[in-house]
């Protein structure tokens, strides 16, 4: 579980760095990469929390 939390944190950090690169350079590929990483990170986090909630319910 600790590994998964660190993985989510690193993915959020990667998205943040990508958005910072976009702000610094103006190249849209960094913004696109940031959105893709952020989208999949949020989906993975929701899945992780769904599993935690399911464990408590069952």
PyMOL Python script that loads the backbone (N, CA, C, O; Angstrom):
from pymol import cmd

cmd.read_pdbstr("""\
ATOM      1  N   UNK A   1       0.828  -1.177   0.000  1.00  0.00           N
ATOM      2  CA  UNK A   1       0.000   0.000   0.000  1.00  0.00           C
ATOM      3  C   UNK A   1       0.881   1.252   0.000  1.00  0.00           C
ATOM      4  O   UNK A   1       0.563   2.237  -0.666  1.00  0.00           O
ATOM      5  N   UNK A   2       1.970   1.211   0.736  1.00  0.00           N
ATOM      6  CA  UNK A   2       2.878   2.351   0.768  1.00  0.00           C
ATOM      7  C   UNK A   2       3.484   2.598  -0.614  1.00  0.00           C
ATOM      8  O   UNK A   2       3.658   3.743  -1.030  1.00  0.00           O
ATOM      9  N   UNK A   3       3.799   1.518  -1.313  1.00  0.00           N
ATOM     10  CA  UNK A   3       4.355   1.644  -2.668  1.00  0.00           C
ATOM     11  C   UNK A   3       3.359   2.320  -3.602  1.00  0.00           C
ATOM     12  O   UNK A   3       3.747   3.157  -4.417  1.00  0.00           O
ATOM     13  N   UNK A   4       2.086   1.967  -3.496  1.00  0.00           N
ATOM     14  CA  UNK A   4       1.074   2.555  -4.361  1.00  0.00           C
ATOM     15  C   UNK A   4       0.899   4.040  -4.063  1.00  0.00           C
ATOM     16  O   UNK A   4       0.699   4.836  -4.980  1.00  0.00           O
ATOM     17  N   UNK A   5       0.973   4.416  -2.797  1.00  0.00           N
ATOM     18  CA  UNK A   5       0.867   5.838  -2.446  1.00  0.00           C
ATOM     19  C   UNK A   5       2.036   6.628  -3.015  1.00  0.00           C
ATOM     20  O   UNK A   5       1.852   7.732  -3.527  1.00  0.00           O
ATOM     21  N   UNK A   6       3.233   6.069  -2.927  1.00  0.00           N
ATOM     22  CA  UNK A   6       4.404   6.740  -3.489  1.00  0.00           C
ATOM     23  C   UNK A   6       4.299   6.845  -5.005  1.00  0.00           C
ATOM     24  O   UNK A   6       4.695   7.853  -5.591  1.00  0.00           O
ATOM     25  N   UNK A   7       3.768   5.809  -5.636  1.00  0.00           N
ATOM     26  CA  UNK A   7       3.608   5.832  -7.085  1.00  0.00           C
ATOM     27  C   UNK A   7       2.638   6.928  -7.512  1.00  0.00           C
ATOM     28  O   UNK A   7       2.888   7.626  -8.494  1.00  0.00           O
ATOM     29  N   UNK A   8       1.550   7.082  -6.794  1.00  0.00           N
ATOM     30  CA  UNK A   8       0.588   8.143  -7.094  1.00  0.00           C
ATOM     31  C   UNK A   8       1.225   9.510  -6.875  1.00  0.00           C
ATOM     32  O   UNK A   8       1.032  10.423  -7.678  1.00  0.00           O
ATOM     33  N   UNK A   9       1.978   9.653  -5.795  1.00  0.00           N
ATOM     34  CA  UNK A   9       2.653  10.917  -5.522  1.00  0.00           C
ATOM     35  C   UNK A   9       3.651  11.260  -6.625  1.00  0.00           C
ATOM     36  O   UNK A   9       3.726  12.411  -7.054  1.00  0.00           O
ATOM     37  N   UNK A  10       4.410  10.280  -7.084  1.00  0.00           N
ATOM     38  CA  UNK A  10       5.379  10.526  -8.148  1.00  0.00           C
ATOM     39  C   UNK A  10       4.696  10.873  -9.467  1.00  0.00           C
ATOM     40  O   UNK A  10       5.193  11.705 -10.226  1.00  0.00           O
ATOM     41  N   UNK A  11       3.562  10.240  -9.739  1.00  0.00           N
ATOM     42  CA  UNK A  11       2.819  10.570 -10.957  1.00  0.00           C
ATOM     43  C   UNK A  11       2.271  11.992 -10.892  1.00  0.00           C
ATOM     44  O   UNK A  11       2.294  12.707 -11.894  1.00  0.00           O
ATOM     45  N   UNK A  12       1.779  12.411  -9.730  1.00  0.00           N
ATOM     46  CA  UNK A  12       1.302  13.782  -9.581  1.00  0.00           C
ATOM     47  C   UNK A  12       2.457  14.771  -9.724  1.00  0.00           C
ATOM     48  O   UNK A  12       2.295  15.846 -10.301  1.00  0.00           O
ATOM     49  N   UNK A  13       3.613  14.402  -9.197  1.00  0.00           N
ATOM     50  CA  UNK A  13       4.794  15.243  -9.349  1.00  0.00           C
ATOM     51  C   UNK A  13       5.206  15.353 -10.814  1.00  0.00           C
ATOM     52  O   UNK A  13       5.572  16.433 -11.279  1.00  0.00           O
ATOM     53  N   UNK A  14       5.148  14.231 -11.544  1.00  0.00           N
ATOM     54  CA  UNK A  14       5.485  14.257 -12.969  1.00  0.00           C
ATOM     55  C   UNK A  14       4.520  15.147 -13.743  1.00  0.00           C
ATOM     56  O   UNK A  14       4.937  15.876 -14.643  1.00  0.00           O
ATOM     57  N   UNK A  15       3.251  15.094 -13.407  1.00  0.00           N
ATOM     58  CA  UNK A  15       2.273  15.959 -14.076  1.00  0.00           C
ATOM     59  C   UNK A  15       2.556  17.430 -13.753  1.00  0.00           C
ATOM     60  O   UNK A  15       2.475  18.290 -14.629  1.00  0.00           O
ATOM     61  N   UNK A  16       2.882  17.704 -12.515  1.00  0.00           N
ATOM     62  CA  UNK A  16       3.209  19.079 -12.130  1.00  0.00           C
ATOM     63  C   UNK A  16       4.441  19.606 -12.845  1.00  0.00           C
ATOM     64  O   UNK A  16       4.462  20.756 -13.285  1.00  0.00           O
ATOM     65  N   UNK A  17       5.465  18.774 -12.963  1.00  0.00           N
ATOM     66  CA  UNK A  17       6.674  19.175 -13.682  1.00  0.00           C
ATOM     67  C   UNK A  17       6.361  19.396 -15.154  1.00  0.00           C
ATOM     68  O   UNK A  17       6.881  20.326 -15.770  1.00  0.00           O
ATOM     69  N   UNK A  18       5.523  18.553 -15.710  1.00  0.00           N
ATOM     70  CA  UNK A  18       5.150  18.717 -17.111  1.00  0.00           C
ATOM     71  C   UNK A  18       4.409  20.037 -17.328  1.00  0.00           C
ATOM     72  O   UNK A  18       4.662  20.732 -18.313  1.00  0.00           O
ATOM     73  N   UNK A  19       3.501  20.388 -16.422  1.00  0.00           N
ATOM     74  CA  UNK A  19       2.794  21.662 -16.544  1.00  0.00           C
ATOM     75  C   UNK A  19       3.753  22.839 -16.352  1.00  0.00           C
ATOM     76  O   UNK A  19       3.584  23.882 -16.983  1.00  0.00           O
ATOM     77  N   UNK A  20       4.753  22.680 -15.488  1.00  0.00           N
ATOM     78  CA  UNK A  20       5.754  23.735 -15.312  1.00  0.00           C
ATOM     79  C   UNK A  20       6.582  23.910 -16.585  1.00  0.00           C
ATOM     80  O   UNK A  20       6.902  25.034 -16.971  1.00  0.00           O
ATOM     81  N   UNK A  21       6.930  22.790 -17.240  1.00  0.00           N
ATOM     82  CA  UNK A  21       7.643  22.886 -18.521  1.00  0.00           C
ATOM     83  C   UNK A  21       6.788  23.596 -19.556  1.00  0.00           C
ATOM     84  O   UNK A  21       7.290  24.395 -20.347  1.00  0.00           O
ATOM     85  N   UNK A  22       5.493  23.300 -19.548  1.00  0.00           N
ATOM     86  CA  UNK A  22       4.594  23.968 -20.494  1.00  0.00           C
ATOM     87  C   UNK A  22       4.555  25.469 -20.218  1.00  0.00           C
ATOM     88  O   UNK A  22       4.585  26.276 -21.147  1.00  0.00           O
ATOM     89  N   UNK A  23       4.487  25.835 -18.951  1.00  0.00           N
ATOM     90  CA  UNK A  23       4.446  27.257 -18.605  1.00  0.00           C
ATOM     91  C   UNK A  23       5.744  27.958 -19.003  1.00  0.00           C
ATOM     92  O   UNK A  23       5.731  29.128 -19.387  1.00  0.00           O
ATOM     93  N   UNK A  24       6.866  27.238 -18.908  1.00  0.00           N
ATOM     94  CA  UNK A  24       8.156  27.847 -19.215  1.00  0.00           C
ATOM     95  C   UNK A  24       8.422  27.913 -20.717  1.00  0.00           C
ATOM     96  O   UNK A  24       8.986  28.890 -21.209  1.00  0.00           O
ATOM     97  N   UNK A  25       8.012  26.869 -21.446  1.00  0.00           N
ATOM     98  CA  UNK A  25       8.363  26.808 -22.871  1.00  0.00           C
ATOM     99  C   UNK A  25       7.204  27.143 -23.797  1.00  0.00           C
ATOM    100  O   UNK A  25       7.426  27.624 -24.908  1.00  0.00           O
ATOM    101  N   UNK A  26       5.982  26.899 -23.368  1.00  0.00           N
ATOM    102  CA  UNK A  26       4.818  27.146 -24.223  1.00  0.00           C
ATOM    103  C   UNK A  26       4.560  26.033 -25.229  1.00  0.00           C
ATOM    104  O   UNK A  26       3.698  26.179 -26.096  1.00  0.00           O
ATOM    105  N   UNK A  27       5.286  24.929 -25.131  1.00  0.00           N
ATOM    106  CA  UNK A  27       5.080  23.820 -26.064  1.00  0.00           C
ATOM    107  C   UNK A  27       3.893  22.970 -25.604  1.00  0.00           C
ATOM    108  O   UNK A  27       3.878  22.487 -24.472  1.00  0.00           O
ATOM    109  N   UNK A  28       2.901  22.787 -26.475  1.00  0.00           N
ATOM    110  CA  UNK A  28       1.689  22.083 -26.068  1.00  0.00           C
ATOM    111  C   UNK A  28       1.904  20.603 -25.761  1.00  0.00           C
ATOM    112  O   UNK A  28       1.058  19.993 -25.108  1.00  0.00           O
ATOM    113  N   UNK A  29       3.007  20.007 -26.210  1.00  0.00           N
ATOM    114  CA  UNK A  29       3.216  18.585 -25.923  1.00  0.00           C
ATOM    115  C   UNK A  29       3.387  18.344 -24.430  1.00  0.00           C
ATOM    116  O   UNK A  29       3.010  17.281 -23.937  1.00  0.00           O
ATOM    117  N   UNK A  30       3.950  19.308 -23.694  1.00  0.00           N
ATOM    118  CA  UNK A  30       4.093  19.154 -22.244  1.00  0.00           C
ATOM    119  C   UNK A  30       2.736  19.222 -21.551  1.00  0.00           C
ATOM    120  O   UNK A  30       2.479  18.475 -20.607  1.00  0.00           O
ATOM    121  N   UNK A  31       1.877  20.111 -22.018  1.00  0.00           N
ATOM    122  CA  UNK A  31       0.533  20.210 -21.444  1.00  0.00           C
ATOM    123  C   UNK A  31      -0.252  18.922 -21.700  1.00  0.00           C
ATOM    124  O   UNK A  31      -0.934  18.416 -20.808  1.00  0.00           O
ATOM    125  N   UNK A  32      -0.151  18.403 -22.906  1.00  0.00           N
ATOM    126  CA  UNK A  32      -0.855  17.167 -23.255  1.00  0.00           C
ATOM    127  C   UNK A  32      -0.355  16.013 -22.393  1.00  0.00           C
ATOM    128  O   UNK A  32      -1.157  15.246 -21.859  1.00  0.00           O
ATOM    129  N   UNK A  33       0.950  15.884 -22.254  1.00  0.00           N
ATOM    130  CA  UNK A  33       1.508  14.815 -21.425  1.00  0.00           C
ATOM    131  C   UNK A  33       1.065  14.971 -19.970  1.00  0.00           C
ATOM    132  O   UNK A  33       0.748  13.982 -19.309  1.00  0.00           O
ATOM    133  N   UNK A  34       1.043  16.200 -19.473  1.00  0.00           N
ATOM    134  CA  UNK A  34       0.600  16.453 -18.102  1.00  0.00           C
ATOM    135  C   UNK A  34      -0.843  16.037 -17.879  1.00  0.00           C
ATOM    136  O   UNK A  34      -1.169  15.444 -16.850  1.00  0.00           O
ATOM    137  N   UNK A  35      -1.721  16.349 -18.847  1.00  0.00           N
ATOM    138  CA  UNK A  35      -3.130  15.967 -18.721  1.00  0.00           C
ATOM    139  C   UNK A  35      -3.302  14.459 -18.754  1.00  0.00           C
ATOM    140  O   UNK A  35      -4.110  13.906 -18.008  1.00  0.00           O
ATOM    141  N   UNK A  36      -2.543  13.789 -19.618  1.00  0.00           N
ATOM    142  CA  UNK A  36      -2.646  12.327 -19.710  1.00  0.00           C
ATOM    143  C   UNK A  36      -2.199  11.682 -18.398  1.00  0.00           C
ATOM    144  O   UNK A  36      -2.872  10.795 -17.875  1.00  0.00           O
ATOM    145  N   UNK A  37      -1.070  12.128 -17.877  1.00  0.00           N
ATOM    146  CA  UNK A  37      -0.564  11.565 -16.610  1.00  0.00           C
ATOM    147  C   UNK A  37      -1.539  11.861 -15.482  1.00  0.00           C
ATOM    148  O   UNK A  37      -1.824  10.986 -14.664  1.00  0.00           O
ATOM    149  N   UNK A  38      -2.052  13.085 -15.429  1.00  0.00           N
ATOM    150  CA  UNK A  38      -2.992  13.455 -14.370  1.00  0.00           C
ATOM    151  C   UNK A  38      -4.276  12.633 -14.452  1.00  0.00           C
ATOM    152  O   UNK A  38      -4.797  12.188 -13.428  1.00  0.00           O
ATOM    153  N   UNK A  39      -4.785  12.432 -15.660  1.00  0.00           N
ATOM    154  CA  UNK A  39      -6.018  11.652 -15.834  1.00  0.00           C
ATOM    155  C   UNK A  39      -5.834  10.223 -15.328  1.00  0.00           C
ATOM    156  O   UNK A  39      -6.663   9.722 -14.568  1.00  0.00           O
ATOM    157  N   UNK A  40      -4.759   9.569 -15.742  1.00  0.00           N
ATOM    158  CA  UNK A  40      -4.546   8.186 -15.333  1.00  0.00           C
ATOM    159  C   UNK A  40      -4.189   8.069 -13.857  1.00  0.00           C
ATOM    160  O   UNK A  40      -4.499   7.062 -13.221  1.00  0.00           O
ATOM    161  N   UNK A  41      -3.546   9.084 -13.314  1.00  0.00           N
ATOM    162  CA  UNK A  41      -3.236   9.074 -11.883  1.00  0.00           C
ATOM    163  C   UNK A  41      -4.519   9.173 -11.059  1.00  0.00           C
ATOM    164  O   UNK A  41      -4.677   8.468 -10.063  1.00  0.00           O
ATOM    165  N   UNK A  42      -5.421  10.038 -11.470  1.00  0.00           N
ATOM    166  CA  UNK A  42      -6.689  10.182 -10.750  1.00  0.00           C
ATOM    167  C   UNK A  42      -7.512   8.903 -10.862  1.00  0.00           C
ATOM    168  O   UNK A  42      -8.123   8.473  -9.883  1.00  0.00           O
ATOM    169  N   UNK A  43      -7.533   8.295 -12.039  1.00  0.00           N
ATOM    170  CA  UNK A  43      -8.265   7.033 -12.191  1.00  0.00           C
ATOM    171  C   UNK A  43      -7.658   5.928 -11.326  1.00  0.00           C
ATOM    172  O   UNK A  43      -8.389   5.148 -10.716  1.00  0.00           O
ATOM    173  N   UNK A  44      -6.340   5.857 -11.272  1.00  0.00           N
ATOM    174  CA  UNK A  44      -5.682   4.847 -10.434  1.00  0.00           C
ATOM    175  C   UNK A  44      -5.958   5.109  -8.956  1.00  0.00           C
ATOM    176  O   UNK A  44      -6.180   4.167  -8.195  1.00  0.00           O
ATOM    177  N   UNK A  45      -5.946   6.369  -8.544  1.00  0.00           N
ATOM    178  CA  UNK A  45      -6.227   6.703  -7.149  1.00  0.00           C
ATOM    179  C   UNK A  45      -7.674   6.352  -6.787  1.00  0.00           C
ATOM    180  O   UNK A  45      -7.935   5.843  -5.697  1.00  0.00           O
ATOM    181  N   UNK A  46      -8.600   6.622  -7.687  1.00  0.00           N
ATOM    182  CA  UNK A  46      -9.996   6.263  -7.420  1.00  0.00           C
ATOM    183  C   UNK A  46     -10.170   4.754  -7.302  1.00  0.00           C
ATOM    184  O   UNK A  46     -10.917   4.273  -6.450  1.00  0.00           O
ATOM    185  N   UNK A  47      -9.480   4.016  -8.157  1.00  0.00           N
ATOM    186  CA  UNK A  47      -9.511   2.554  -8.052  1.00  0.00           C
ATOM    187  C   UNK A  47      -8.919   2.067  -6.744  1.00  0.00           C
ATOM    188  O   UNK A  47      -9.454   1.154  -6.117  1.00  0.00           O
ATOM    189  N   UNK A  48      -7.816   2.675  -6.331  1.00  0.00           N
ATOM    190  CA  UNK A  48      -7.173   2.315  -5.073  1.00  0.00           C
ATOM    191  C   UNK A  48      -8.108   2.556  -3.891  1.00  0.00           C
ATOM    192  O   UNK A  48      -8.252   1.693  -3.025  1.00  0.00           O
ATOM    193  N   UNK A  49      -8.738   3.715  -3.856  1.00  0.00           N
ATOM    194  CA  UNK A  49      -9.648   4.014  -2.760  1.00  0.00           C
ATOM    195  C   UNK A  49     -10.917   3.172  -2.822  1.00  0.00           C
ATOM    196  O   UNK A  49     -11.505   2.871  -1.783  1.00  0.00           O
ATOM    197  N   UNK A  50     -11.350   2.785  -4.023  1.00  0.00           N
ATOM    198  CA  UNK A  50     -12.502   1.891  -4.138  1.00  0.00           C
ATOM    199  C   UNK A  50     -12.181   0.530  -3.525  1.00  0.00           C
ATOM    200  O   UNK A  50     -13.026  -0.073  -2.863  1.00  0.00           O
ATOM    201  N   UNK A  51     -10.963   0.051  -3.745  1.00  0.00           N
ATOM    202  CA  UNK A  51     -10.553  -1.221  -3.143  1.00  0.00           C
ATOM    203  C   UNK A  51     -10.496  -1.099  -1.628  1.00  0.00           C
ATOM    204  O   UNK A  51     -10.924  -2.014  -0.925  1.00  0.00           O
ATOM    205  N   UNK A  52      -9.977   0.007  -1.111  1.00  0.00           N
ATOM    206  CA  UNK A  52      -9.929   0.201   0.342  1.00  0.00           C
ATOM    207  C   UNK A  52     -11.326   0.247   0.944  1.00  0.00           C
ATOM    208  O   UNK A  52     -11.562  -0.330   2.005  1.00  0.00           O
ATOM    209  N   UNK A  53     -12.244   0.920   0.286  1.00  0.00           N
ATOM    210  CA  UNK A  53     -13.632   1.006   0.779  1.00  0.00           C
ATOM    211  C   UNK A  53     -14.290  -0.371   0.707  1.00  0.00           C
ATOM    212  O   UNK A  53     -15.014  -0.759   1.624  1.00  0.00           O
ATOM    213  N   UNK A  54     -14.045  -1.103  -0.366  1.00  0.00           N
ATOM    214  CA  UNK A  54     -14.626  -2.445  -0.498  1.00  0.00           C
ATOM    215  C   UNK A  54     -14.099  -3.383   0.582  1.00  0.00           C
ATOM    216  O   UNK A  54     -14.839  -4.234   1.075  1.00  0.00           O
ATOM    217  N   UNK A  55     -12.832  -3.238   0.955  1.00  0.00           N
ATOM    218  CA  UNK A  55     -12.286  -4.060   2.037  1.00  0.00           C
ATOM    219  C   UNK A  55     -12.989  -3.784   3.360  1.00  0.00           C
ATOM    220  O   UNK A  55     -13.276  -4.703   4.127  1.00  0.00           O
ATOM    221  N   UNK A  56     -13.256  -2.531   3.611  1.00  0.00           N
ATOM    222  CA  UNK A  56     -13.933  -2.179   4.885  1.00  0.00           C
ATOM    223  C   UNK A  56     -15.388  -2.642   4.908  1.00  0.00           C
ATOM    224  O   UNK A  56     -15.900  -3.056   5.948  1.00  0.00           O
ATOM    225  N   UNK A  57     -16.043  -2.569   3.762  1.00  0.00           N
ATOM    226  CA  UNK A  57     -17.449  -2.954   3.702  1.00  0.00           C
ATOM    227  C   UNK A  57     -17.582  -4.467   3.829  1.00  0.00           C
ATOM    228  O   UNK A  57     -18.461  -4.964   4.533  1.00  0.00           O
ATOM    229  N   UNK A  58     -16.712  -5.189   3.152  1.00  0.00           N
ATOM    230  CA  UNK A  58     -16.795  -6.646   3.209  1.00  0.00           C
ATOM    231  C   UNK A  58     -16.048  -7.115   4.393  1.00  0.00           C
ATOM    232  O   UNK A  58     -15.980  -8.318   4.644  1.00  0.00           O
TER     233      UNK A  58
END
""", "prot")
cmd.dss("prot")
cmd.show_as("cartoon", "prot")
cmd.util.cbc("prot")
cmd.orient("prot")
